[in-house]
Amino acid sequence: MYRKAIAAVAAALLAWSAPLWSQARAEYPDRPIKIICTYAAGGGGDLMVRWYANGLRELIGKPVTVENKVGANGHLGNQTAMDARPDGYTMIITGASAWVGNPLLMKGIDYDPMTALAPVTTLNELGLILVVNPKLPIHSVADLTAFIKAKSGKALYGVQTSSALVATNLYLQKIGAEATRVAYKSAGDAAADTAAGLIDFYFPDATLAMAQAAQGRVRMLASTPAKRVSVAPDLPTMQEAGVPDFDYSVVWAAWFPTGTPEPIIHKMHDWLVQIVERPDTKKFLFEAGADQRPSSSPEEMAAVISREYGKWRQIVQAAKIEKE
Protein backbone atom coordinates (compact mmCIF):
# COMPACT_ATOMS: atom_id res chain seq x y z
CA MET A 1 0.00 0.00 0.00
CA TYR A 2 2.76 2.39 1.02
CA ARG A 3 4.78 1.50 -2.08
CA LYS A 4 1.79 2.28 -4.27
CA ALA A 5 1.30 5.60 -2.50
CA ILE A 6 4.98 6.54 -2.90
CA ALA A 7 4.89 5.55 -6.57
CA ALA A 8 1.78 7.64 -7.09
CA VAL A 9 3.40 10.68 -5.44
CA ALA A 10 6.59 10.25 -7.49
CA ALA A 11 4.59 10.01 -10.69
CA ALA A 12 2.64 13.12 -9.76
CA LEU A 13 5.83 15.06 -9.00
CA LEU A 14 7.36 13.97 -12.30
CA ALA A 15 4.25 14.97 -14.20
CA TRP A 16 4.24 18.33 -12.41
CA SER A 17 7.97 19.08 -12.81
CA ALA A 18 8.32 18.10 -16.48
CA PRO A 19 6.10 20.92 -17.78
CA LEU A 20 7.93 23.37 -15.51
CA TRP A 21 11.29 22.31 -17.00
CA SER A 22 9.88 22.67 -20.50
CA GLN A 23 8.43 26.06 -19.59
CA ALA A 24 11.75 27.18 -18.09
CA ARG A 25 13.54 26.25 -21.29
CA ALA A 26 10.90 28.04 -23.36
CA GLU A 27 11.32 31.18 -21.26
CA TYR A 28 15.14 31.12 -21.36
CA PRO A 29 16.64 33.43 -20.40
CA ASP A 30 14.71 34.65 -17.36
CA ARG A 31 17.69 36.37 -15.71
CA PRO A 32 20.92 38.10 -16.81
CA ILE A 33 23.43 36.22 -18.95
CA LYS A 34 27.11 36.71 -18.14
CA ILE A 35 29.78 36.60 -20.83
CA ILE A 36 33.35 36.01 -19.70
CA CYS A 37 36.01 38.07 -21.49
CA THR A 38 39.64 36.98 -21.25
CA TYR A 39 40.92 40.36 -22.46
CA ALA A 40 41.68 43.58 -20.57
CA ALA A 41 38.93 46.20 -20.45
CA GLY A 42 39.16 48.77 -23.22
CA GLY A 43 41.37 46.70 -25.53
CA GLY A 44 40.49 45.29 -28.94
CA GLY A 45 39.49 41.89 -27.58
CA ASP A 46 37.26 43.46 -24.94
CA LEU A 47 35.54 45.64 -27.55
CA MET A 48 34.92 42.54 -29.68
CA VAL A 49 33.28 40.67 -26.80
CA ARG A 50 31.18 43.69 -25.85
CA TRP A 51 29.96 44.04 -29.43
CA TYR A 52 28.47 40.56 -29.26
CA ALA A 53 27.16 41.16 -25.72
CA ASN A 54 25.38 44.35 -26.80
CA GLY A 55 23.98 42.61 -29.86
CA LEU A 56 22.65 39.77 -27.74
CA ARG A 57 21.09 42.21 -25.27
CA GLU A 58 19.31 44.03 -28.08
CA LEU A 59 18.16 40.81 -29.72
CA ILE A 60 16.67 39.02 -26.71
CA GLY A 61 15.68 42.04 -24.63
CA LYS A 62 17.37 40.70 -21.50
CA PRO A 63 20.37 41.92 -19.49
CA VAL A 64 23.76 40.67 -20.70
CA THR A 65 26.86 41.52 -18.69
CA VAL A 66 30.58 41.16 -19.46
CA GLU A 67 33.04 40.03 -16.80
CA ASN A 68 36.73 40.54 -17.56
CA LYS A 69 38.87 37.66 -16.31
CA VAL A 70 42.40 38.45 -17.45
CA GLY A 71 45.56 36.43 -16.88
CA ALA A 72 47.65 33.40 -17.84
CA ASN A 73 47.11 33.92 -21.58
CA GLY A 74 43.35 33.66 -21.15
CA HIS A 75 43.42 30.61 -18.90
CA LEU A 76 41.94 32.45 -15.91
CA GLY A 77 38.82 33.22 -17.92
CA ASN A 78 38.77 29.78 -19.52
CA GLN A 79 38.92 28.11 -16.11
CA THR A 80 36.14 30.36 -14.80
CA ALA A 81 33.94 29.20 -17.67
CA MET A 82 34.83 25.55 -17.09
CA ASP A 83 33.89 25.88 -13.40
CA ALA A 84 30.58 27.69 -14.01
CA ARG A 85 27.16 26.08 -13.64
CA PRO A 86 25.98 24.58 -16.96
CA ASP A 87 22.65 26.38 -16.91
CA GLY A 88 23.00 28.70 -19.90
CA TYR A 89 23.70 31.83 -17.86
CA THR A 90 27.50 31.86 -18.17
CA MET A 91 29.18 31.89 -21.58
CA ILE A 92 32.69 32.68 -22.76
CA ILE A 93 33.65 34.42 -26.00
CA THR A 94 37.34 34.31 -26.85
CA GLY A 95 39.90 33.35 -29.46
CA ALA A 96 40.22 29.64 -30.11
CA SER A 97 44.00 29.93 -30.34
CA ALA A 98 44.58 30.30 -26.61
CA TRP A 99 41.88 27.71 -25.89
CA VAL A 100 43.57 24.99 -27.95
CA GLY A 101 47.11 26.28 -27.44
CA ASN A 102 47.36 26.66 -23.67
CA PRO A 103 47.37 22.90 -22.88
CA LEU A 104 50.15 22.49 -25.45
CA LEU A 105 52.30 25.47 -24.47
CA MET A 106 51.79 26.17 -20.76
CA LYS A 107 52.95 24.15 -17.78
CA GLY A 108 50.30 23.18 -15.26
CA ILE A 109 47.43 23.40 -17.75
CA ASP A 110 45.98 20.08 -18.79
CA TYR A 111 42.46 19.91 -20.21
CA ASP A 112 40.93 18.47 -23.37
CA PRO A 113 39.87 21.38 -25.63
CA MET A 114 37.31 19.09 -27.25
CA THR A 115 35.35 18.32 -24.08
CA ALA A 116 36.22 20.87 -21.38
CA LEU A 117 33.65 23.36 -22.74
CA ALA A 118 30.56 22.97 -24.94
CA PRO A 119 30.86 24.62 -28.39
CA VAL A 120 28.14 27.12 -29.36
CA THR A 121 29.30 28.81 -32.56
CA THR A 122 32.29 30.31 -34.29
CA LEU A 123 31.90 34.07 -34.79
CA ASN A 124 34.70 35.61 -36.82
CA GLU A 125 38.29 35.06 -37.86
CA LEU A 126 41.24 37.40 -37.64
CA GLY A 127 44.09 36.96 -40.09
CA LEU A 128 47.73 37.71 -39.38
CA ILE A 129 50.08 39.51 -41.76
CA LEU A 130 53.68 38.57 -42.48
CA VAL A 131 55.75 41.77 -42.24
CA VAL A 132 59.46 42.51 -42.59
CA ASN A 133 61.95 45.23 -41.81
CA PRO A 134 61.38 47.75 -44.65
CA LYS A 135 65.11 48.42 -44.94
CA LEU A 136 65.75 44.86 -46.11
CA PRO A 137 65.71 44.12 -49.86
CA ILE A 138 62.73 41.81 -49.34
CA HIS A 139 59.57 42.46 -51.36
CA SER A 140 57.93 39.04 -51.46
CA VAL A 141 57.56 35.86 -49.44
CA ALA A 142 59.96 34.18 -51.88
CA ASP A 143 62.55 36.87 -51.09
CA LEU A 144 62.09 36.30 -47.36
CA THR A 145 62.33 32.53 -47.74
CA ALA A 146 65.64 32.90 -49.58
CA PHE A 147 66.86 35.37 -46.94
CA ILE A 148 65.99 33.01 -44.07
CA LYS A 149 67.69 30.04 -45.72
CA ALA A 150 70.81 32.09 -46.47
CA LYS A 151 71.05 33.13 -42.81
CA SER A 152 71.20 29.44 -41.73
CA GLY A 153 69.10 29.82 -38.59
CA LYS A 154 70.29 33.32 -37.69
CA ALA A 155 67.36 35.27 -39.15
CA LEU A 156 65.43 36.86 -36.29
CA TYR A 157 61.66 36.74 -35.91
CA GLY A 158 59.46 38.33 -33.27
CA VAL A 159 56.81 36.53 -31.24
CA GLN A 160 54.26 38.52 -29.26
CA THR A 161 51.47 35.92 -28.92
CA SER A 162 51.03 32.17 -29.08
CA SER A 163 49.23 32.70 -32.40
CA ALA A 164 52.27 34.44 -33.86
CA LEU A 165 54.49 31.64 -32.55
CA VAL A 166 52.42 28.98 -34.29
CA ALA A 167 52.05 30.98 -37.53
CA THR A 168 55.82 31.51 -37.71
CA ASN A 169 56.64 27.88 -37.03
CA LEU A 170 54.09 26.77 -39.62
CA TYR A 171 55.85 29.00 -42.17
CA LEU A 172 59.31 27.72 -41.20
CA GLN A 173 58.15 24.11 -41.39
CA LYS A 174 56.59 24.68 -44.81
CA ILE A 175 59.81 26.14 -46.22
CA GLY A 176 62.11 23.70 -44.41
CA ALA A 177 64.17 26.32 -42.60
CA GLU A 178 65.04 27.52 -39.11
CA ALA A 179 65.24 30.98 -37.55
CA THR A 180 65.83 32.49 -34.11
CA ARG A 181 62.92 33.56 -31.93
CA VAL A 182 62.82 36.86 -30.04
CA ALA A 183 59.99 37.12 -27.50
CA TYR A 184 58.01 40.33 -26.97
CA LYS A 185 55.34 41.40 -24.51
CA SER A 186 53.37 43.28 -27.17
CA ALA A 187 52.99 43.53 -30.93
CA GLY A 188 53.88 47.22 -30.68
CA ASP A 189 57.29 46.38 -29.23
CA ALA A 190 57.89 43.87 -32.01
CA ALA A 191 56.88 46.48 -34.59
CA ALA A 192 59.32 49.00 -33.12
CA ASP A 193 62.20 46.52 -33.29
CA THR A 194 61.25 45.50 -36.83
CA ALA A 195 61.36 49.15 -37.90
CA ALA A 196 64.70 49.60 -36.14
CA GLY A 197 66.15 46.54 -37.84
CA LEU A 198 66.60 44.57 -34.62
CA ILE A 199 64.46 41.70 -35.94
CA ASP A 200 63.78 40.67 -39.52
CA PHE A 201 60.12 39.58 -39.61
CA TYR A 202 57.03 38.74 -37.57
CA PHE A 203 53.27 38.12 -37.80
CA PRO A 204 51.06 40.88 -36.28
CA ASP A 205 47.31 41.12 -36.74
CA ALA A 206 45.98 42.86 -39.84
CA THR A 207 45.01 46.18 -38.25
CA LEU A 208 48.39 46.71 -36.59
CA ALA A 209 50.26 45.60 -39.72
CA MET A 210 48.36 48.06 -41.91
CA ALA A 211 48.84 50.93 -39.45
CA GLN A 212 52.58 50.26 -39.20
CA ALA A 213 52.93 49.82 -42.97
CA ALA A 214 51.16 53.14 -43.58
CA GLN A 215 53.86 54.81 -41.47
CA GLY A 216 56.63 53.03 -43.36
CA ARG A 217 57.69 51.07 -40.28
CA VAL A 218 57.13 47.61 -41.79
CA ARG A 219 56.56 46.08 -45.22
CA MET A 220 53.62 43.70 -45.63
CA LEU A 221 54.21 40.54 -47.67
CA ALA A 222 51.18 38.25 -47.30
CA SER A 223 48.19 37.32 -45.13
CA THR A 224 47.82 34.00 -43.36
CA PRO A 225 44.22 32.78 -44.05
CA ALA A 226 43.39 30.66 -47.09
CA LYS A 227 41.34 33.58 -48.46
CA ARG A 228 42.47 37.18 -48.70
CA VAL A 229 41.50 39.32 -45.73
CA SER A 230 38.79 41.84 -46.59
CA VAL A 231 40.64 44.73 -44.98
CA ALA A 232 43.63 44.18 -47.33
CA PRO A 233 42.16 42.70 -50.53
CA ASP A 234 45.23 43.48 -52.65
CA LEU A 235 47.60 41.59 -50.36
CA PRO A 236 48.25 37.99 -51.48
CA THR A 237 47.74 35.07 -49.15
CA MET A 238 50.67 32.94 -48.06
CA GLN A 239 49.40 30.25 -50.41
CA GLU A 240 49.26 32.68 -53.33
CA ALA A 241 52.76 33.83 -52.40
CA GLY A 242 54.10 30.32 -52.87
CA VAL A 243 53.77 28.59 -49.49
CA PRO A 244 51.62 25.51 -50.21
CA ASP A 245 48.67 24.64 -47.97
CA PHE A 246 49.35 27.54 -45.60
CA ASP A 247 46.13 28.43 -43.79
CA TYR A 248 46.11 30.11 -40.41
CA SER A 249 43.81 32.55 -38.64
CA VAL A 250 42.62 33.33 -35.14
CA VAL A 251 39.06 32.00 -34.90
CA TRP A 252 36.77 33.67 -32.37
CA ALA A 253 34.04 31.54 -30.85
CA ALA A 254 31.54 31.11 -28.02
CA TRP A 255 31.34 28.25 -25.52
CA PHE A 256 29.08 27.21 -22.66
CA PRO A 257 30.15 25.08 -19.68
CA THR A 258 30.03 21.38 -20.47
CA GLY A 259 26.65 19.93 -19.55
CA THR A 260 24.58 22.92 -20.67
CA PRO A 261 21.25 21.61 -22.08
CA GLU A 262 21.30 21.12 -25.86
CA PRO A 263 18.16 23.24 -26.49
CA ILE A 264 19.85 26.21 -24.80
CA ILE A 265 23.06 25.69 -26.78
CA HIS A 266 21.17 25.63 -30.07
CA LYS A 267 19.05 28.64 -29.14
CA MET A 268 22.17 30.66 -28.29
CA HIS A 269 23.83 29.47 -31.50
CA ASP A 270 20.96 30.84 -33.55
CA TRP A 271 20.96 34.17 -31.69
CA LEU A 272 24.70 34.71 -32.10
CA VAL A 273 24.63 33.80 -35.79
CA GLN A 274 21.94 36.43 -36.31
CA ILE A 275 24.24 39.00 -34.71
CA VAL A 276 27.28 37.91 -36.74
CA GLU A 277 25.38 38.15 -40.02
CA ARG A 278 24.13 41.71 -39.44
CA PRO A 279 25.54 44.35 -41.85
CA ASP A 280 26.72 46.51 -38.94
CA THR A 281 28.65 43.55 -37.52
CA LYS A 282 30.33 43.04 -40.88
CA LYS A 283 31.37 46.71 -40.84
CA PHE A 284 32.59 46.48 -37.24
CA LEU A 285 34.64 43.38 -38.00
CA PHE A 286 36.08 44.93 -41.18
CA GLU A 287 37.33 47.91 -39.17
CA ALA A 288 38.87 45.47 -36.67
CA GLY A 289 40.64 43.58 -39.46
CA ALA A 290 38.39 40.54 -39.08
CA ASP A 291 35.84 38.67 -41.20
CA GLN A 292 32.53 37.01 -40.37
CA ARG A 293 32.71 33.28 -39.77
CA PRO A 294 29.53 31.88 -38.19
CA SER A 295 29.14 28.12 -37.95
CA SER A 296 26.07 26.37 -39.28
CA SER A 297 25.68 24.46 -36.00
CA PRO A 298 27.44 23.76 -32.69
CA GLU A 299 28.58 20.49 -34.26
CA GLU A 300 30.33 22.36 -37.06
CA MET A 301 32.10 24.52 -34.50
CA ALA A 302 33.26 21.37 -32.71
CA ALA A 303 34.77 20.18 -35.99
CA VAL A 304 36.55 23.54 -36.44
CA ILE A 305 38.03 23.35 -32.93
CA SER A 306 39.13 19.77 -33.56
CA ARG A 307 40.99 20.84 -36.71
CA GLU A 308 42.55 23.80 -34.88
CA TYR A 309 43.74 21.59 -32.04
CA GLY A 310 45.17 19.04 -34.45
CA LYS A 311 46.98 21.77 -36.39
CA TRP A 312 48.46 23.31 -33.25
CA ARG A 313 49.53 19.96 -31.85
CA GLN A 314 51.29 18.98 -35.09
CA ILE A 315 53.10 22.33 -35.33
CA VAL A 316 54.15 22.37 -31.67
CA GLN A 317 55.42 18.79 -31.80
CA ALA A 318 57.28 19.29 -35.08
CA ALA A 319 58.95 22.46 -33.79
CA LYS A 320 59.72 20.75 -30.45
CA ILE A 321 58.32 23.73 -28.55
CA GLU A 322 58.60 23.13 -24.81
CA LYS A 323 55.91 24.09 -22.31
CA GLU A 324 56.76 27.25 -20.40
N, C-alpha and C positions, 0 to 999 in steps of 0.2 A: 504493500500500500504506500509506504513511505517512498520507495523507489519510484513508483508511478508518479507520486506528487512532485518529487524532485525533477524527474524527467519532464513533467508538464511545465514546471517553472522555468527550467532551462530552455525548453522550446519556445516558451513565451518571450523570454529575454532575448533569445536569438532573433525571433521574428520582430521584436521591437527595436533592437539595435541595428539590424541590417539596413532598414530604411534610413536611420539616422546617419549611418556611414555613407550611404549613397547620397543623401542630402548634403552632408558635409563636403563631399567631393564636388557635388554640383555647384555649391556655393563658394568653392575655393577661388580666391583667398578671402577669408573673413577677418584677417588681421594683417598688419604690415609684413611685407617681405623684406628680408635683409640680404643685400648683395655684398659679399666680401671682395675687397680690392687689395691686391698684393703690392700696389704701387703707392708712392708717397703722394699726399694730397697736393693738388695743383700741377702735377706733372702730366706728361702726355698720356701715360697709362691710366691715371686717375680720371682724366677728362674723357677717355674712351669708355671706361666703366660707367661714369655718370651719364654719358649720352644714352646708353642702353637703359640705365635705371630710370631716367626721366621719360624715355619713350615708353617703358613698361608702365610707369605711373599714369601717363596720359591714356594709354590704351585700355587698362583695366579699371581705372578710376579708384585705385586703392593706394595707400601709402607704400612707398618703396624707399628704403634707406640704404646708404652705402657706408660700410665700415672698413676703414683702412687698417690692414694688418700687414705691416711692412717688416721685412727682415729675412735673412738666410736665403737670399735669392728667391723670394716668394714662398719659401717653405712654411713660414709662420702662418700665412694666410691659408695655404693648402691644408695644413694640419688642422686649423680651425674649422675648415669645411668638412674634413674627414670626421671630426669629433662631434659635429652638429647633429641634432635630431633629424632623422629622415622624414620630415613631415611636410616638405614643400615650402617652408618659410625661411630657409637659409640656402643661398645659392652662391657660387663663386664664378666670376668672370675673369679670365686671365689668359696669358699666352700659353699655348701648349708646350712651348719649348722648355720652360722651366719645369713644367709638370712631368714631362717624360725624361728630362735631362738630369734633374736633381738626384734621383736614385743611382744614376750612372756616374755622376761627377762629384758628389758630396759625401764625405764620411758621416756615418751615423744616420743616414737616411736610407731606409729600406722599405719601400712599398711597391706594390704592383700597379703601375699606371692604368692598367686595363680594368682593374676591379676596385681600386681604393675609393673612387668616386663614380657616380652614375652620369654618363654623358647625356646632355640635353641637345645642344646644337653647336656647330661651328658658326662663327659670326663673320669674320673678315680675315684677310691675310695681309701681312706686311712684308714686302720684299726688302732685301738688303741690296746695297750697291757696292761693287768692287771699285775702290778708288786708289789712286797712287799719288806719290809726290809729284807735283806738276813740273818740277825742275828736271826730272828724269826724262830721257828720250823714249818714253813709253806711251804709245797712243792706241794700243789695242791689247786684248787679252793675250794674243799670240806674242806680242812684244814682251809682256810681263812674264809669260811662261819661259821664254828664252832667257830673260834676265835672271829669273829665279834659278834655272838650271845652270847658268854660267857662274852663279855665285856659290854653287856647291854647298847649300845649307846655310849660307851666311846672309841671305836676304832676310830683312827684318819685317815682321808683320805685327800689327797691333791687335790686341784682343780686349774688348771692353765688356763683353757679355758672353754667356755660354752659347748663344746663338751665333755670334761672330766666330767663336772658337770652332764650332762644328762646321760652319760654312767654309772657313779657311781650310780646315783639314779635309773636307770633301774635295775642294779644289786641288789641294796638293796631292791627294790620293789619285784623283782623275788624271793629273799630268805626270804622276810618277816622280815627284820631287820632294825635297825637304826644305824647310826654312826655319828661322829662329823666332820664337814667340816673345813678344814684349807685352806684359799685362798692364792694363790701365783701369782706373776706377770709373772713368766716364768716356763717352764717345768724343766729347769736346776736347779732352786731353789728348786722345789719339789723333784727332784732327790737327791740333796744334803741332804735334810732333811730326805728323806727315808733312805739313806745310814747311816746317823747319828743316826737313830732310833727315830727321833722326830715325824715322822708320820709312819703309818703302811702300807698303800697301796695307789696307785693312778693309773691313766690311761694315760700314755704318748703315743705319736705316735710310730710306729714300729721302725723307725730308731734310735730315741733317746733311746728307751728301749733296743735295741740290743747293742748299744754302751755302755750304762751303765752296762748292764749285763756282757758284755765282760770284764769290769774292776772290776767285783765283787761288784758293788755298789747297784745293785738291783737283785731280782730273778724274772724271768718271769714265769707267771702261765698259761695264755691263751690269745688268740686274740679275738677281739669283732665281726668281721663279721661272717656271716653264714658259709662261706667257709674259709679254712685256708689261711693266707696271704702268697703270693709267696716268700717273703723275709725270712720267718720263717716257712717252710713247716712242720717241726717236732713239732711245737707248737700246742697243741689242741685249738680248738675254745671254747668259753664259753659254747656253746651247748654241745660239746663233753665232756666238763669237768663237766657236770651235771646241768647246768642252762638252763632250758627248754625255747625254743623260743627266746633266746637271739640273737639279730642281730643288730649290730650297726657299722656304719662306716661313715667317713666324705666323702660325695660325692661332687666332683668338677664338675662344670657345667658352661655353657655359656648362657647369656641372652642378648636380645636386649630390648630397650625401648618399652613399650606397644604401639601398633599402627604401628610398622614396617611392611611393606608389606609382605604377606605370601610367595611370590616367593623368596624374599631376605632371609627370615628366613630359608626356605628349602634349598636354595643354600648354605648358610653358614653351615647349619647342615651337608650337604654332604661333604663339604670341611673339616670341623673339624673331622668328623668321619674318613676320609682318613688319617689325621694326627695321630689320636689316634691309628689306626690299623697298623701303620708302625712298623717294627721290632726295629728300633732305639728308637722309643717312648716307646715300651715295656721295653727295656733295661734301658732307662732313668727313667721310673716309678719304675722299680724294685729297682734301686739304691736309689730311694727316699722313698722306703717302700710302694709304691702304686701299684695298679693294674688297667689295662685298664677296662673302663666301658662305652663304647659309647652307646647311645640310638639308637633305630631303627628309631625314628622319633621325632620331637618336641612334638608330642602328648604323646609319651611314657615318655619323660622327665617330662612333666606336671604331669603325673600320679605318677612318682617317687617323685616329690616335694610335691604332695598332701599327699602321704604316710608319708614322712619325717615330714611334718607339723603336721599331725595327731598324729604321734608318740611323737614328742616333746610336743605337747599340753597335751597329756594324762599324760606323765611323769611329766611335770611341775605342772599340777593340782594335781596329786596324791601326789607329794612331798610337795605341798603347798609352792612352791618357790615364793618369792615375787619379784616384779620388783625392780631393783636398779638403 
